[in-house]
Amino acid sequence: MNECMNELVSIKEASQWATAYLGKTVTPANISYLIQYGRITKIQNNGVIKVRKAELIEYYQKQKRSRKEEWKAQLGEDLNWALSFEQYKEAETTKHVHRLHPYKGKFIPQLVEYFLDDHTDAFKKEVYFKPGDIVYDPFSGSGTTIVQACELGIHAIGNDVSAFNAMIGNCKVTQYNLVDVQTEINRISHALQSFLINHKTIEFEHRLLQELHIFNNAHFPTPEYKYKVKHKEIDEPIYGEEKAQEFLPIFYKLVKEYNIQLRQNTEDSFLDKWYSKHIRDEIQCVCDEIKHIKNPDTKNIVSVILSRTIRSCRATTHADLATLKEPVMTTYYCRKHGKLCKPLFSILKWWETYSQDTIQRLVQFDNLRKDTFHVCVTGDSRNIDLITELYKVNPNFAKLVERQKIKGIFSSPPYVGLIDYHEQHAYAYELFGFERKDELEIGPLFKGQGKEARKSYIQSISEVLINAKKYMVDEYDIFLVANDKYNLYPTIAENAGMRIVNQYKRPVLNRTEKDKGVYAEMIFHLKAQ
Ligand SMILES: C[S@@+](CC[C@H](N)C(=O)[O-])C[C@H]1O[C@@H](n2cnc3c(N)ncnc32)[C@H](O)[C@@H]1O
């Protein structure tokens, strides 16, 4: 190792060096993260925290080499790394309205942009959509396609069988009276604060946090603890559980002192089971206030803020937010943060944070949006009458679709036996009283991946394409994103009277939920036979 490699650098210097080395922004916070998570060693040098440049180089080289090579080894040499969009940070893949509400199974906006915009490259040799065209997404989900179309001046129709998903999509593309939205948020925040004055929950949480802070500093010191776990000097599950048990008497003492009721009296519904008593009461308080909002657009977006809030306040651990296991109402050892954490006991913090965040995101998007039509309708895309549904919500758009016809589709269909789309937002269906249509979902998790499930999947997706053809120009272009591990799409295309003219294998790196496993998806390009 030469002198330069042995060099010690401060966190700021390390971030500047890494930015130049990698050709993308590395912040001091990113370097601190590496120290905190035991990836590189923290060195105290005359009272200043430093790191070894050699360790940084080793870390980044290993990361770069291993990811691409490892993925290719597992998924095949035909993996198209250009479509990984690895240069984008999370803030960009969840830009503006894309992060108004969590949603499991959404694709990243950059992927949509790539196929909808007017660029060409060695890989995308043609422009498929131009401003003024109409794009259709029969499985709109959280509305990524319609949002990106709105940014590009392309009209867009989304459709989803889940009423709540359609609402999320519509909320993203609606243009609001932002003064009204802010006024209503302020009114509801005051109502919630007044509600809280009569309860001791905030004080309880404050005391609990103080106790946790002392306990965590003593038993999970940063960064030494994580370093020891990483180097297997500590058996994390055993140690974590032992300490969690040790803390419980302190927790219960505070629960008693502040008279906190943890569980509700019944577990009959999702809202009964997954929320502590006090959180449930706060949710009801906000929900009742929302009922007084007069402007329907404002009412929808504020409902989405509440829904996002309550999703974050389910009684679960940080690690299990995406896939719930069992309700957790006490402090617990958190593998994500390497210390004891607590569930939430009030929604106030998230309500305020998400309200502010939503307004900011709406303002950002307002500056980007084009004056085209965008709407998501609710229905089963196998047989929905798009024109009739559009007439109900936007007659001018319906007329345009009749006259001009849809140029193409950009969509990611559900896949066989992967996700239950209604169930992932069970709390919102209950709270807002939307009708659930689980039985109309194509390929839900609850029907598995067996032979029958696959057969019915082929049939269903074929029907969706056949139905869509009624509204499309003859020379349509259809792009479907799918992880087709059962090779179902060639049959689907044939059934629908289409041919697959190209397919792209894309590594999926920037998944917004916590699952970061090796994973590729196909983008099938279909045209008329
Ligand atoms: C993979 S997700 C789409 C995600 C979307 N691309 C996004 O970025 O948010 C598939 C969607 O298809 C919807 N879906 C399932 N069956 C359907 C059906 N029969 N008709 C319409 N939509 C359906 C699900 O509710 C789900 O939202």
The ligand as an SDF file (V2000), in Angstrom:
LIG
                    3D

 27 29  0  0  0  0  0  0  0  0999 V2000
  -47.6370   -3.9780  -10.6880 C   0  0  0  0  0  0  0  0  0  0  0  0
  -48.9930   -2.9910  -10.2180 S   0  0  0  0  0  0  0  0  0  0  0  0
  -48.7820   -1.5520  -11.1930 C   0  0  0  0  0  0  0  0  0  0  0  0
  -47.8410   -0.5780  -10.5800 C   0  0  0  0  0  0  0  0  0  0  0  0
  -47.6670    0.6980  -11.3480 C   0  0  0  0  0  0  0  0  0  0  0  0
  -46.9020    0.4940  -12.5610 N   0  0  0  0  0  0  0  0  0  0  0  0
  -46.9930    1.7650  -10.4760 C   0  0  0  0  0  0  0  0  0  0  0  0
  -45.8960    2.2320  -10.8300 O   0  0  0  0  0  0  0  0  0  0  0  0
  -47.5250    2.0930   -9.4370 O   0  0  0  0  0  0  0  0  0  0  0  0
  -50.3540   -3.7910  -10.8960 C   0  0  0  0  0  0  0  0  0  0  0  0
  -51.7110   -3.1530  -10.6240 C   0  0  0  0  0  0  0  0  0  0  0  0
  -52.6900   -3.8760  -11.3470 O   0  0  0  0  0  0  0  0  0  0  0  0
  -53.9140   -3.7730  -10.6450 C   0  0  0  0  0  0  0  0  0  0  0  0
  -54.8220   -4.8200  -11.1230 N   0  0  0  0  0  0  0  0  0  0  0  0
  -54.8650   -6.1330  -10.7980 C   0  0  0  0  0  0  0  0  0  0  0  0
  -55.8660   -6.7320  -11.4440 N   0  0  0  0  0  0  0  0  0  0  0  0
  -56.4860   -5.8050  -12.2110 C   0  0  0  0  0  0  0  0  0  0  0  0
  -57.5820   -5.8160  -13.1010 C   0  0  0  0  0  0  0  0  0  0  0  0
  -58.2790   -6.9180  -13.3280 N   0  0  0  0  0  0  0  0  0  0  0  0
  -57.9150   -4.6600  -13.7120 N   0  0  0  0  0  0  0  0  0  0  0  0
  -57.2320   -3.5140  -13.4690 C   0  0  0  0  0  0  0  0  0  0  0  0
  -56.1940   -3.4460  -12.6230 N   0  0  0  0  0  0  0  0  0  0  0  0
  -55.8200   -4.5700  -11.9970 C   0  0  0  0  0  0  0  0  0  0  0  0
  -53.5100   -3.8980   -9.1900 C   0  0  0  0  0  0  0  0  0  0  0  0
  -54.4810   -3.3450   -8.3410 O   0  0  0  0  0  0  0  0  0  0  0  0
  -52.1840   -3.1440   -9.1780 C   0  0  0  0  0  0  0  0  0  0  0  0
  -52.3610   -1.8360   -8.7280 O   0  0  0  0  0  0  0  0  0  0  0  0
  1  2  1  0
  2  3  1  0
  2 10  1  0
  3  4  1  0
  4  5  1  0
  5  6  1  0
  5  7  1  0
  7  8  2  0
  7  9  1  0
 10 11  1  0
 11 12  1  0
 11 26  1  0
 12 13  1  0
 13 14  1  0
 13 24  1  0
 14 15  1  0
 14 23  1  0
 15 16  2  0
 16 17  1  0
 17 18  1  0
 17 23  2  0
 18 19  1  0
 18 20  2  0
 20 21  1  0
 21 22  2  0
 22 23  1  0
 24 25  1  0
 24 26  1  0
 26 27  1  0
M  CHG  2   2   1   9  -1
M  END
$$$$
